[in-house]
């Protein structure tokens, strides 16, 4: 049994964050996604994985009926960017790590940064990350 406003049949308007555009995002299109799509889910479009960062539902009040859902919006980022952001967050948390000798003022070494980035990619994509490659994280297995 679906909701009375047909919300399960509404298509998601999917966009990707893009700081190079004045509006800050670009449209990927309109798609039928699972009605339980939420933050953290990964969707694939043209063989590129995207991580859902936010889902919004817009409602309109109709007299005698109440609020009815009229639109669903999903904002995403490329999964490689999400992995990079996660990696950077972990690097920032490493600042308080006592395992180093302290001579570098708490800044992680390049080896630690690379190891952390590779672990983040392997964790994100469920496999071994490619050693080497460019700094963007492209080419992960």
Protein Blocks (a to p, Z undefined) as FASTA:
>chain_A
ZZfklmmmpccddddddfkbmnlpacfbjcdddfkbcehiacdeehiacddfbdcddddd
dehkbpcdfbdcdddddfklmmmmmmmmmmmmmmmpckbgolnnopacfklmmmmmmmmm
mmmnopacdeejjfkopaiZZ
